[in-house]
Amino acid sequence: MTLSHRITHIIGTGGDGWGLFYKARAMVEAGQPVTELTIGEHDIRTDPSILAAMDRAARGGHTGYATIPGTDGLRDVVAARVQARTGVSTTRANVLITPGGQSGLFAAHHAVCDEGDRALFIDPYYATYPGTIRGVGAVAVPVPARAEDAFQPRAADLAAAAPGARSLLVNTPNNPTGAIYARATLDGIAQVCTDHDLWLISDEVYDTQVWEGDHLSPRALPGMADRTLVIGSMSKSHAMTGSRIGWIVGPEEAIARLAALAIHTTYGVPGFIQDAAQFALRQGIGMEQEIAAPFARRRAIALEILKRQTTIRALPPQGAMYMMLDIRQTGLSGEAFAESLLDTHMIAVMPGESFGQAPAGHIRVALTVDDARFTEAFQTLVDHATALAI
Ligand code: PMP
C-alpha cells in the first residue's frame, strides 16, 4: 500500500549528517566511554520541586482529559510571562498549550501553510525544521545565514526568497549557531514579512539562555503581533524535555483555530504536567537562571581554551547551549572531523553539515556534560584540531 507523499518525505533522502550521532549512540549502548557533546539535553534532571508539584497534581486527581487549549491557570501564567518580557499585551486567548515546542512548530506551519506553499527557514537550522515543513505538505525553502555575517540572516537574502512564500521560520537565540538576532536583523525580518505578507513563526525555546546582549521577541516589533506565532517550551528553560510541554502565542483567531487542530491531533496535554509547568513558571526567573548557569560556565571554559590556540575559529555564542566551531583550517569537513574525533578520542560532536549547507566546515559542540568532563573533552578536541592542522 502506498503511503502519502507528505509522510514519506518527512525525512530527506541521502546523507543528512546524523550518521555520526547514531554511531556514537551505538557505541554508548555497547558500553564504550563516549563523551557525548551532541544533542541539546541538560546533564541535570527536572527539579525535585517541579516533580513534587506534578505528583501533587496527579494524586489530587488531575489525570483525566485536560481542557484542550490548556488549563486557564497555565495559559494565564504563560500570557503574563510573555507580556512582562515583551511588553506586548497578551492574554490567555493568545496562548495554546502544546506537548512541547516541536508539536508547536508543526501546528504553527499547519495553521499557516496550505499544500504546496513555500515556507522559508534559515540555514543553519535546527534539525527538524525542513521535515516539519514537509510534514504539513509545504515546500521547505532554506535561506542562508552566513558564517561571515555571524550567522545573522540578511534582509536581502530573505527578500529574494520571499515572493510567493507563506511563512518564515526563525530561531533566536539560535540552535545551532548560538547567534542572537540583533535589532537590525529583526527589523529586516519584520520588513520582509510585512512587504510580502508572510507569517513569522518565531522559535524562542532558548529565551532563558542569553549570554551576550538581549533577546528581543520579533512579536514585539511594530505591526508584527498580528502575523507572528511564537513557539515556547519548558524543555530548555526548566530541564523538562521529557514532560513535553510548550506553547504557541499568537493572534486570538489563530489560537482558536489551533485549538481546533489540537482537538483533532493531540487532544491536549496531561493536566498534571500543566500544573507542574504552572508551578515551575511561578518560581520566576531565579529558577530559570539556575538551570541556565552551567551552560554559561562551560561557554567561558571553552572560550578560555580557545584563546590559547589558532586553528579553530569560533564566534562566542550569544545564547543557547551550543558552540559552533569553524574547523576549516584542519582541512577536513565537519563530518570528517567529527568522525576522526569520535574514532580517535571517543568524543562525539555534531558535524555542521547536519544543520544545513551554511555551516559546512564547522562542528557544533553541546555544552551538556559536567564542567570537569567538558574541560577535558574540549581541550582534547582543540588539541586534535591543532594536530590535524600541522
Ligand atoms: N526548537 C529548537 C531550536 C530546538 O533546539 C528544540 C529542541 N532541541 C525544539 C525547538 C523542540 O523542543 P521541545 O519539543 O522539546 O520543546
Residues whose N, C-alpha, C, O or C-beta is under 5 A from the ligand:
A	BS01	PMP	G40 G100 G101 Q102 S103 Y126 N171 N175 D203 V205 S233 S235 T241 G246
